[in-house]
Amino acid sequence: MAIESEVLVIGGGLAGLSSALAAAREGADVRLLSYKQSTLRNASGLVDILGYTHDGDGPLTDPYEAIPELPSSHPYRTVGVDGVREAMAMFDDVTDYRGDHTDTNALLPTHGGTVKPTARYPRGAAAGLASDDRDVLLVGLGSMVDFDAPHVAAHLEAAGVPFEARGVSIEFPGDLRADAKVTRYAKLLDTNGEVAVGGRMVGARDALADAIEPHLDGEARVGLPAILGDDHPDAVRAALGDALSVDVFEVPMGPPSLPGLRLEDALFEAVDEAGGNFETGNPVVDYAAEDGHIEEVYIEKNGARIPVSGDQYVLATGGLVGKGVESDREGVYEPIFDCHVPHAEDRYDWFDLDVFGDHPFARFGLPTDEQLRPLTATDSVEFDNLRAAGGILGGYDFAAEKSGSGVSIATGHAAGTNAAQEAR
Ligand SMILES: Cc1cc2nc3c(=O)[nH]c(=O)nc-3n(C[C@H](O)[C@H](O)[C@H](O)COP(=O)(O)OP(=O)(O)OC[C@H]3O[C@@H](n4cnc5c(N)ncnc54)[C@H](O)[C@@H]3O)c2cc1C
């Protein structure tokens, strides 16, 4: 027999978690179904609202000011500036992020040596702000080739930051394997596990500080790749900072991204505390509907199809990256409900010949009404009790605009709130 809940959310990324949290806070009985890990595993963990306009102008100082100027098909226009603010207030309430004191975008150094406009950043990245004029020593680890500290420092200086940046590369103390994973470093620092240095066993935090110390030349800040603990990052940063008498910060990295995974954990915890339920690890593969009303969906579990039902549904399965939208030789489609995804017939019209050009595929996704309900090709709602949120929505290019997490949080919050209010 189908399991009943008032709001059923499909997808466990930023959008699904924001939906489930908003719906649970409205007092609805919420169940979240999710399959694999979300994009947060790959993303930086920074929360961008809007860094650049639709036309590529920027970096923007105030993302909220630019929202009313976006095309009417943009998800932010559906949610509205007040909707984005309400969603960010919910996010700020359940996370330990910085940036909520101002509407102005912060500028953060990236592991590629660029400076990125972002609205919210983890506490561990705060001492790295590019608007801070204190000099910086960046410390790379020989085994982590995607953070070349001297190269990053040179790029930051070339970008015109108001401080001197130097980069050095050291080996992580002890005899970790050359291909040790980010999580291995994090665990060692979390537990302050002992490592062998010069024939002595030393706590990993002190050993790392000792390895950095000879490279300091009066800098007030030291930046490392985001490996500084998974469970206790504040304690790891504080220990290194005390030992070196500097402020220590993390530079967000590519996959696997510890800041992204920490954020995912914090949001699952918040949904749990708000009374939401989860079922992770199995995909939703199909649905049953009558007269444009979804009756139940089916998850595939050990070869069986298990029906799960809700009163209202939120589809938050991600975009082309998350597999919420798929493409093949026939076209572009949404695989669970077969919702309409507008796209040109001719595949050659899906992209621009210029690699850095304006690629239509980057905006592929579902069009919706003002309630975030997906629309058919003739602009009627696909199902009266289905809403969509996050990367599955069309009309925005998260990578070009720097708006990915912001759109997922804002539309997730709106879809979850609307679904809960309708279910009550
Ligand atoms: C490499 C990279 C770097 C990024 N960096 C930034 C950044 O610096 N700042 C920023 O703001 N944004 C960034 N983004 C964008 C941002 O991370 C995403 O826009 C946002 O996380 C998308 O969230 P989502 O919940 O919509 O989708 P996803 O994170 O894709 O989540 C979709 C969820 O749905 C689940 N799912 C899919 N199909 C099914 C199914 N059939 N049944 C059940 N569950 C299903 C998935 O397993 C997953 O849990 C980055 C993205 C990438 C790829």
The ligand as an SDF file (V2000), in Angstrom:
LIG
                    3D

 53 58  0  0  0  0  0  0  0  0999 V2000
   30.9950   21.6670  -10.4020 C   0  0  0  0  0  0  0  0  0  0  0  0
   29.9200   22.5880   -9.8870 C   0  0  0  0  0  0  0  0  0  0  0  0
   30.2840   23.6960   -9.1260 C   0  0  0  0  0  0  0  0  0  0  0  0
   29.3040   24.5620   -8.6460 C   0  0  0  0  0  0  0  0  0  0  0  0
   29.6820   25.6400   -7.8990 N   0  0  0  0  0  0  0  0  0  0  0  0
   28.7420   26.4760   -7.4150 C   0  0  0  0  0  0  0  0  0  0  0  0
   29.1070   27.6040   -6.6280 C   0  0  0  0  0  0  0  0  0  0  0  0
   30.2820   27.8690   -6.3950 O   0  0  0  0  0  0  0  0  0  0  0  0
   28.1140   28.3960   -6.1510 N   0  0  0  0  0  0  0  0  0  0  0  0
   26.7840   28.1480   -6.4040 C   0  0  0  0  0  0  0  0  0  0  0  0
   25.9220   28.8940   -5.9350 O   0  0  0  0  0  0  0  0  0  0  0  0
   26.4050   27.0910   -7.1520 N   0  0  0  0  0  0  0  0  0  0  0  0
   27.3500   26.2640   -7.6640 C   0  0  0  0  0  0  0  0  0  0  0  0
   26.9850   25.1870   -8.4290 N   0  0  0  0  0  0  0  0  0  0  0  0
   25.5560   25.0050   -8.7350 C   0  0  0  0  0  0  0  0  0  0  0  0
   24.7650   24.4270   -7.5790 C   0  0  0  0  0  0  0  0  0  0  0  0
   25.5750   23.5240   -6.8530 O   0  0  0  0  0  0  0  0  0  0  0  0
   23.5580   23.7110   -8.1400 C   0  0  0  0  0  0  0  0  0  0  0  0
   22.8610   24.6000   -8.9810 O   0  0  0  0  0  0  0  0  0  0  0  0
   22.6090   23.2410   -7.0450 C   0  0  0  0  0  0  0  0  0  0  0  0
   23.3200   22.5580   -6.0330 O   0  0  0  0  0  0  0  0  0  0  0  0
   21.5720   22.3350   -7.6570 C   0  0  0  0  0  0  0  0  0  0  0  0
   20.7810   21.8070   -6.6240 O   0  0  0  0  0  0  0  0  0  0  0  0
   19.4960   20.9310   -6.9480 P   0  0  0  0  0  0  0  0  0  0  0  0
   18.9730   20.4840   -5.6430 O   0  0  0  0  0  0  0  0  0  0  0  0
   18.5980   21.6830   -7.8460 O   0  0  0  0  0  0  0  0  0  0  0  0
   20.0190   19.6910   -7.8160 O   0  0  0  0  0  0  0  0  0  0  0  0
   21.0330   18.5000   -7.4650 P   0  0  0  0  0  0  0  0  0  0  0  0
   22.0770   18.9550   -6.5160 O   0  0  0  0  0  0  0  0  0  0  0  0
   21.4580   17.9470   -8.7740 O   0  0  0  0  0  0  0  0  0  0  0  0
   20.1530   17.4560   -6.6810 O   0  0  0  0  0  0  0  0  0  0  0  0
   19.2570   16.5930   -7.3200 C   0  0  0  0  0  0  0  0  0  0  0  0
   18.8930   15.4930   -6.3700 C   0  0  0  0  0  0  0  0  0  0  0  0
   17.8760   14.7150   -6.9640 O   0  0  0  0  0  0  0  0  0  0  0  0
   18.2120   13.3340   -6.8560 C   0  0  0  0  0  0  0  0  0  0  0  0
   17.5500   12.5940   -7.9350 N   0  0  0  0  0  0  0  0  0  0  0  0
   17.7530   12.7040   -9.2720 C   0  0  0  0  0  0  0  0  0  0  0  0
   16.9540   11.8580   -9.9320 N   0  0  0  0  0  0  0  0  0  0  0  0
   16.2170   11.2090   -8.9850 C   0  0  0  0  0  0  0  0  0  0  0  0
   15.2080   10.1950   -9.0380 C   0  0  0  0  0  0  0  0  0  0  0  0
   14.7740    9.6790  -10.1900 N   0  0  0  0  0  0  0  0  0  0  0  0
   14.6750    9.7610   -7.8570 N   0  0  0  0  0  0  0  0  0  0  0  0
   15.0770   10.2740   -6.6750 C   0  0  0  0  0  0  0  0  0  0  0  0
   16.0310   11.2240   -6.5750 N   0  0  0  0  0  0  0  0  0  0  0  0
   16.5930   11.6810   -7.7160 C   0  0  0  0  0  0  0  0  0  0  0  0
   19.7220   13.3270   -6.9380 C   0  0  0  0  0  0  0  0  0  0  0  0
   20.2500   12.1120   -6.4710 O   0  0  0  0  0  0  0  0  0  0  0  0
   20.0320   14.5350   -6.0470 C   0  0  0  0  0  0  0  0  0  0  0  0
   19.9650   14.1860   -4.6940 O   0  0  0  0  0  0  0  0  0  0  0  0
   27.9400   24.3150   -8.9210 C   0  0  0  0  0  0  0  0  0  0  0  0
   27.5730   23.1850   -9.6720 C   0  0  0  0  0  0  0  0  0  0  0  0
   28.5480   22.3420  -10.1610 C   0  0  0  0  0  0  0  0  0  0  0  0
   28.1260   21.1620  -10.9820 C   0  0  0  0  0  0  0  0  0  0  0  0
  1  2  1  0
  2  3  1  0
  2 52  2  0
  3  4  2  0
  4  5  1  0
  4 50  1  0
  5  6  2  0
  6  7  1  0
  6 13  1  0
  7  8  2  0
  7  9  1  0
  9 10  1  0
 10 11  2  0
 10 12  1  0
 12 13  2  0
 13 14  1  0
 14 15  1  0
 14 50  1  0
 15 16  1  0
 16 17  1  0
 16 18  1  0
 18 19  1  0
 18 20  1  0
 20 21  1  0
 20 22  1  0
 22 23  1  0
 23 24  1  0
 24 25  2  0
 24 26  1  0
 24 27  1  0
 27 28  1  0
 28 29  2  0
 28 30  1  0
 28 31  1  0
 31 32  1  0
 32 33  1  0
 33 34  1  0
 33 48  1  0
 34 35  1  0
 35 36  1  0
 35 46  1  0
 36 37  1  0
 36 45  1  0
 37 38  2  0
 38 39  1  0
 39 40  1  0
 39 45  2  0
 40 41  1  0
 40 42  2  0
 42 43  1  0
 43 44  2  0
 44 45  1  0
 46 47  1  0
 46 48  1  0
 48 49  1  0
 50 51  2  0
 51 52  1  0
 52 53  1  0
M  END
$$$$
